[in-house]
Each structure stands twice: as structure tokens, then as C-alpha cells.
Amino acid sequence: MLDRLYIELADGGLKLVKLKEGHREALRAACAADADIWPIYSSSFDPDHFDTAFDTLIGHVSRMPYAIFDGQTLVGMTAYLRPDVSAQTVEIGNSFLHPDARGTGFNGRLKKLMIDHAFAAGIRRIEFRIDERNKRSQAAVAKLGCTKEGVLRSERITWTGHVRDTGLWSLLADEWRR
């Protein structure tokens, strides 16, 4: 299932390409465009932390990261996280879009592409784990039809030392097909 899940995806000019070393500088530039956003992320891709975070993202076996392209321009990153073949579940996360791509419907197209593909590859449950302070991401997954199942209290410590409460959202294959 994992070989079917982690493949390059496209919808017109929207392309998800497996994130690799060759994307480092373009992603660094995209992430630097919004230095104020990183405190609500678990890890920081700001200029001071970018290389360590990038190396961790591409080198971790439980992450399947993508570079997001709009035409020829790299505009962000996203990933399938913690795939569990026996439970047929995966999380979508580690998502960041350049500020110019926000509010355009691009993120909705991106998430729908990933969700459609995950369910077609045999996943039955998709999770989103969102910092309770991140109202924009919560609104986006609610718009997709996800259900908030609850809050994982003090679930992780972020790069800033903040003890984060994490909202657990999910979408089931049967709900998506309706």
C-alpha cells in the first residue's frame, strides 16, 4: 500500500513532487516569506532552523514529504505522516503554503488531491492533527468535511517550548464518497 500511496500527484498546474535535496533552496525561500507563522508549528522552517527541519523531514521514515508546485513555482510543502498499513490510516500534515497561494482555493485543491489519492490507495481513515491555536487550519479541514474528534491535551512540545494541545480531526473513506 505504501508504494501506491507515496507517488507524485498532479491536477493541472498543481503538482506534488516527492521532496528531495534539490528542492532545499526553493523551499527555504518559500518558507522565509512568512516568518511570523512558525511559532504555531511543531517545528520551524524559519531561516534560523530551516536546514535542521528540512533534513529531519526528508530523513524520517514515518514521513512522506512533498514539494508543492503551482506551475513551475515551488509554493510550499505537505506530507503524508505516520502511515499505518494494518489500520489503513494516515495523517496529512507538515503543510505550509507561501502567503501568495493562501485564500485562493489552492489549498482545498491540494488537500482534495491528497485525500482522493489516499482513499484510492486503500487508506480508510485520514487524520489531521492541528495546534489548537491554528484557527485557519481548523477552518480549512472543517470545510473539507472532517470531524473534530477531540483535543489531545499537552500532546507535544513544540520547537518554542510551548506545550501544545492538539485537535484531532478525521475523515473516513465512507464520508468522503457521499
Buried (B, 14 or more C-beta within 10 A) or exposed (E): BEEEBBEEBEEEEBBBBEBEEEBBEBBBEBBEBBEEBBBBBBBBBBEEBBEEBBEEBBEEEEBBBBBBBBEEEBBBBBBBBBBBEEEBBBBBBBBBBBEBBBEEEBBEBBBBBBBEBBBEBEBEBBBBBBBBEBEEBBEBBEEBEBEBEEEBEEBEEBBEEBEBBBBBBBBBBEEBEE
